[in-house]
Amino acid sequence: MSRGTLIDLLYLFSATTFLVALKGLGSPKHARRGNAIAAGGMLVAVVATFFKYVDGHPLHHVPLILLGIFIGAVVAVPVARFVKMTAMPQLVAIFNGVGGGAAALVSITEFVHIKSTHPATYVTLEVLLGVLIGTVSFSGSSIAFAKLQELMTGRPVTYPGQQIINGVIGAGALALIVTILVTESTVLLWVLLALSFVLGAAFVLPIGGADVPVLISLLNAFTGLAVAASGFTLGSNLLIVAGTLVGASGILLTRLMSAAMGRSLSNVLFSAFGSNITASGATDRDDGRSVRSGSAEDVGILLSYASRVVIIPGYGLAVAQGQFVLRELAELLESKGIEVFFAIHPVAGRMPGHMNVLLAEANVPYEQLKEMDEANSELQTADVALVVGANDTVNPAARDDKTSPIYGMPIINAELAENVVFLKRSMRPGFAGIENELLYNPKTVLLFGDAKDSLTKMVAVVKAS
């Protein structure tokens, strides 16, 4: 067997592992294994590339390549190892952006390399699309990172005529691509790069609030498409397969998440949802209604005498780093013969699957996790719905108030339970900035404070009861 055939077989093996990994990532139970399989496949592909001959010559600049791998590992390993769950969304955003930026750099380098050979038009088009999509992904992901890291406001940044201006920038980028195809101008390539950078930032700025998980998924799809374009440019079938898988899965996930919010993708991208805070943050309202607050002792006793408890987690749980205490509480309740399950909303948190990752970190059994539709069908039989750090995903306004910006978004119907307990820091609204009528429901009790501290106190009460 020749060297080339062996390398091609190794690439085929790697591509197969990506497919297997993608299947595993579709289930919380097998996601960790799927991720490990994909990493192993990519390692095989990287090692095989070092032995590949290009145009009859071995790989060039091996020391520089090894240096790049070393620097990347030194930065990425500790960052990924020690990142807090609250920072996971921005880590995903910036890693995704780096992938898009790398694809753009590959395309720029290839353009300079092939320019003198006057390649076929479709080859140059592949390169230019890699520059455009990769740079948009990089700059857009950088803005998403800044929003999530609170380096800038997380709410939509808008100004008059914004969508028209964005359309003009996008049309200008496409016009530049056509011009470069004709002129092969390197100067215009740099102009395209700059315009693509502006387009990515302008595209992301008006998106914020509860739409951020959808945005991250879409940017991930952009990076996949940029990598696929790089694969065509370099003649790498492996990159084409990997990029196409990431792009297709990202687009599919984006559509699914948009559906989970009850809104079209265009509405998510262009409506500047969440730009206004409509909640007052007060415990009393003009109509005379007020919230009913309780103590950890009250809630602990309520849980101890329940038969079935549903736990609805949200981003506040990640902020408090209370997932381990929450698992302890669930195990303690089960030891008393109380049935416990977790209701997971598709867009809870700040990134796709955020709550699944959070609970997996705490080793919560996968069998206890129920998706929204399944959980809703069982909530009527629950004695207590314990809402930990969630707000928008249980807001009845999405179902009942046609004037609400979130109207039409499917929610977890927490109010169907006999009792509802909210663990909240304050009366401030959720990420969408919308007031939650469920807080004023007579069956709802609020326990104010840090979620982890509240859960710790509740565990002590349940143990003593």
PEKAGI-V423257 format. One record per residue. N is the residue number from 1. RES is the residue in three letters. PSI is psi in radians with two decimals (NA if undefined). Layout:
N,RES,PSI  N,RES,PSI
This chain:
1,MET,2.26  2,SER,2.84  3,ARG,-0.76  4,GLY,-0.73  5,THR,-0.72  6,LEU,-0.76  7,ILE,-0.71  8,ASP,-0.69  9,LEU,-0.68  10,LEU,-0.69  11,TYR,-0.70  12,LEU,-0.72  13,PHE,-0.77  14,SER,-0.76  15,ALA,-0.64  16,THR,-0.70  17,THR,-0.57  18,PHE,-0.70  19,LEU,-0.77  20,VAL,-0.73  21,ALA,-0.72  22,LEU,-0.67  23,LYS,-0.74  24,GLY,-0.64  25,LEU,-0.23  26,GLY,-0.08  27,SER,2.27  28,PRO,-0.55  29,LYS,-0.61  30,HIS,0.11  31,ALA,-0.73  32,ARG,-0.74  33,ARG,-0.71  34,GLY,-0.71  35,ASN,-0.71  36,ALA,-0.67  37,ILE,-0.76  38,ALA,-0.73  39,ALA,-0.72  40,GLY,-0.73  41,GLY,-0.71  42,MET,-0.64  43,LEU,-0.75  44,VAL,-0.76  45,ALA,-0.73  46,VAL,-0.80  47,VAL,-0.73  48,ALA,-0.60  49,THR,-0.54  50,PHE,-0.33  51,PHE,0.17  52,LYS,2.45  53,TYR,2.32  54,VAL,2.09  55,ASP,0.65  56,GLY,0.06  57,HIS,2.56  58,PRO,2.98  59,LEU,2.35  60,HIS,2.82  61,HIS,0.72  62,VAL,-0.74  63,PRO,-0.71  64,LEU,-0.65  65,ILE,-0.78  66,LEU,-0.65  67,LEU,-0.74  68,GLY,-0.74  69,ILE,-0.74  70,PHE,-0.82  71,ILE,-0.75  72,GLY,-0.74  73,ALA,-0.71  74,VAL,-0.65  75,VAL,-0.82  76,ALA,-0.73  77,VAL,-0.93  78,PRO,-0.61  79,VAL,-0.83  80,ALA,-0.55  81,ARG,-0.68  82,PHE,0.10  83,VAL,2.44  84,LYS,2.72  85,MET,-0.52  86,THR,-0.44  87,ALA,-0.01  88,MET,-0.74  89,PRO,-0.78  90,GLN,-0.49  91,LEU,-0.78  92,VAL,-0.73  93,ALA,-0.82  94,ILE,-0.65  95,PHE,-0.72  96,ASN,-0.73  97,GLY,-0.69  98,VAL,-0.66  99,GLY,-0.76  100,GLY,-0.71  101,GLY,-0.69  102,ALA,-0.73  103,ALA,-0.69  104,ALA,-0.72  105,LEU,-0.69  106,VAL,-0.76  107,SER,-0.70  108,ILE,-0.80  109,THR,-0.72  110,GLU,-0.61  111,PHE,-0.81  112,VAL,-0.63  113,HIS,-0.70  114,ILE,-0.11  115,LYS,-0.77  116,SER,-0.28  117,THR,-0.09  118,HIS,1.16  119,PRO,3.00  120,ALA,2.66  121,THR,-0.69  122,TYR,-0.50  123,VAL,-0.80  124,THR,-0.65  125,LEU,-0.72  126,GLU,-0.75  127,VAL,-0.82  128,LEU,-0.64  129,LEU,-0.62  130,GLY,-0.71  131,VAL,-0.84  132,LEU,-0.96  133,ILE,-0.74  134,GLY,-0.72  135,THR,-0.69  136,VAL,-0.75  137,SER,-0.72  138,PHE,-0.89  139,SER,-0.69  140,GLY,-0.74  141,SER,-0.57  142,SER,-0.72  143,ILE,-0.72  144,ALA,-0.71  145,PHE,-0.80  146,ALA,-0.66  147,LYS,-0.84  148,LEU,-0.55  149,GLN,-0.04  150,GLU,0.53  151,LEU,-0.28  152,MET,2.99  153,THR,2.45  154,GLY,-0.09  155,ARG,2.83  156,PRO,2.39  157,VAL,1.95  158,THR,2.81  159,TYR,2.78  160,PRO,2.37  161,GLY,0.34  162,GLN,-0.82  163,GLN,-0.60  164,ILE,-0.77  165,ILE,-0.76  166,ASN,-0.70  167,GLY,-0.70  168,VAL,-0.73  169,ILE,-0.77  170,GLY,-0.75  171,ALA,-0.64  172,GLY,-0.67  173,ALA,-0.72  174,LEU,-0.67  175,ALA,-0.66  176,LEU,-0.69  177,ILE,-0.79  178,VAL,-0.75  179,THR,-0.74  180,ILE,-0.61  181,LEU,-0.57  182,VAL,-0.76  183,THR,-0.37  184,GLU,0.65  185,SER,2.17  186,THR,-0.60  187,VAL,-0.79  188,LEU,-0.45  189,LEU,-0.74  190,TRP,-0.59  191,VAL,-0.72  192,LEU,-0.71  193,LEU,-0.82  194,ALA,-0.74  195,LEU,-0.63  196,SER,-0.66  197,PHE,-0.79  198,VAL,-0.71  199,LEU,-0.75  200,GLY,-0.78  201,ALA,-0.76  202,ALA,-0.56  203,PHE,-0.63  204,VAL,-0.53  205,LEU,-0.75  206,PRO,0.14  207,ILE,2.29  208,GLY,-2.93  209,GLY,-2.41  210,ALA,-0.11  211,ASP,-0.11  212,VAL,-0.73  213,PRO,-0.68  214,VAL,-0.70  215,LEU,-0.80  216,ILE,-0.73  217,SER,-0.74  218,LEU,-0.74  219,LEU,-0.59  220,ASN,-0.69  221,ALA,-0.69  222,PHE,-0.78  223,THR,-0.73  224,GLY,-0.75  225,LEU,-0.65  226,ALA,-0.70  227,VAL,-0.70  228,ALA,-0.71  229,ALA,-0.69  230,SER,-0.63  231,GLY,-0.74  232,PHE,-0.70  233,THR,-0.75  234,LEU,-0.08  235,GLY,0.55  236,SER,1.90  237,ASN,-0.56  238,LEU,-0.79  239,LEU,-0.63  240,ILE,-0.79  241,VAL,-0.85  242,ALA,-0.82  243,GLY,-0.71  244,THR,-0.70  245,LEU,-0.80  246,VAL,-0.78  247,GLY,-0.81  248,ALA,-0.77  249,SER,-0.63  250,GLY,-0.73  251,ILE,-0.74  252,LEU,-0.78  253,LEU,-0.66  254,THR,-0.77  255,ARG,-0.74  256,LEU,-0.70  257,MET,-0.62  258,SER,-0.75  259,ALA,-0.65  260,ALA,-0.41  261,MET,-0.03  262,GLY,0.48  263,ARG,2.70  264,SER,2.79  265,LEU,-0.67  266,SER,-0.64  267,ASN,-0.68  268,VAL,-0.73  269,LEU,-0.51  270,PHE,0.07  271,SER,-0.09  272,ALA,0.75  273,PHE,2.37  274,GLY,0.21  275,SER,-0.30  276,ASN,2.38  277,ILE,2.11  278,THR,-0.12  279,ALA,2.58  280,SER,-0.42  281,GLY,0.15  282,ALA,2.66  283,THR,-0.26  284,ASP,2.55  285,ARG,2.86  286,ASP,-0.47  287,ASP,0.14  288,GLY,-0.21  289,ARG,2.61  290,SER,2.87  291,VAL,2.78  292,ARG,2.01  293,SER,2.75  294,GLY,-3.09  295,SER,2.92  296,ALA,-0.58  297,GLU,-0.75  298,ASP,-0.83  299,VAL,-0.70  300,GLY,-0.74  301,ILE,-0.71  302,LEU,-0.77  303,LEU,-0.66  304,SER,-0.50  305,TYR,0.20  306,ALA,2.81  307,SER,-0.54  308,ARG,2.24  309,VAL,2.29  310,VAL,2.27  311,ILE,2.21  312,ILE,1.76  313,PRO,2.71  314,GLY,-2.99  315,TYR,-0.56  316,GLY,-0.52  317,LEU,-0.71  318,ALA,-0.71  319,VAL,-0.74  320,ALA,-0.18  321,GLN,0.78  322,GLY,0.21  323,GLN,-0.57  324,PHE,-0.68  325,VAL,-0.63  326,LEU,-0.72  327,ARG,-0.70  328,GLU,-0.73  329,LEU,-0.77  330,ALA,-0.75  331,GLU,-0.65  332,LEU,-0.74  333,LEU,-0.71  334,GLU,-0.60  335,SER,-0.34  336,LYS,0.14  337,GLY,0.24  338,ILE,2.26  339,GLU,2.33  340,VAL,2.36  341,PHE,2.82  342,PHE,2.31  343,ALA,2.09  344,ILE,2.09  345,HIS,2.46  346,PRO,-0.52  347,VAL,0.36  348,ALA,2.37  349,GLY,-2.74  350,ARG,0.10  351,MET,2.81  352,PRO,2.25  353,GLY,0.31  354,HIS,-0.79  355,MET,-0.60  356,ASN,-0.75  357,VAL,-0.74  358,LEU,-0.82  359,LEU,-0.55  360,ALA,-0.63  361,GLU,-0.58  362,ALA,0.11  363,ASN,0.64  364,VAL,2.27  365,PRO,2.37  366,TYR,-0.52  367,GLU,-0.35  368,GLN,-0.17  369,LEU,2.15  370,LYS,2.32  371,GLU,2.91  372,MET,-0.88  373,ASP,-0.76  374,GLU,-0.72  375,ALA,-0.72  376,ASN,-0.59  377,SER,-0.25  378,GLU,-0.05  379,LEU,-0.50  380,GLN,-0.39  381,THR,0.03  382,ALA,2.40  383,ASP,-0.61  384,VAL,2.31  385,ALA,1.94  386,LEU,1.86  387,VAL,1.99  388,VAL,1.67  389,GLY,0.08  390,ALA,2.74  391,ASN,-1.13  392,ASP,-0.59  393,THR,-0.07  394,VAL,0.26  395,ASN,1.99  396,PRO,-0.29  397,ALA,-0.51  398,ALA,-0.40  399,ARG,-0.58  400,ASP,-0.43  401,ASP,1.81  402,LYS,-0.30  403,THR,-0.13  404,SER,2.47  405,PRO,-0.40  406,ILE,0.19  407,TYR,2.32  408,GLY,-0.23  409,MET,2.15  410,PRO,2.42  411,ILE,2.94  412,ILE,2.12  413,ASN,1.25  414,ALA,-0.55  415,GLU,-0.18  416,LEU,-0.38  417,ALA,2.77  418,GLU,-0.63  419,ASN,2.54  420,VAL,2.26  421,VAL,2.18  422,PHE,2.22  423,LEU,1.92  424,LYS,2.61  425,ARG,-0.69  426,SER,-3.03  427,MET,0.13  428,ARG,2.57  429,PRO,2.99  430,GLY,-2.96  431,PHE,-0.48  432,ALA,-0.20  433,GLY,0.41  434,ILE,2.35  435,GLU,2.51  436,ASN,1.95  437,GLU,-0.42  438,LEU,-0.46  439,LEU,-0.45  440,TYR,0.07  441,ASN,2.37  442,PRO,-0.44  443,LYS,-0.02  444,THR,2.36  445,VAL,2.32  446,LEU,2.36  447,LEU,1.83  448,PHE,2.53  449,GLY,3.10  450,ASP,2.29  451,ALA,-0.71  452,LYS,-0.76  453,ASP,-0.74  454,SER,-0.75  455,LEU,-0.68  456,THR,-0.75  457,LYS,-0.67  458,MET,-0.67  459,VAL,-0.75  460,ALA,-0.68  461,VAL,-0.77  462,VAL,-0.67  463,LYS,-0.64  464,ALA,-0.29  465,SER,NA
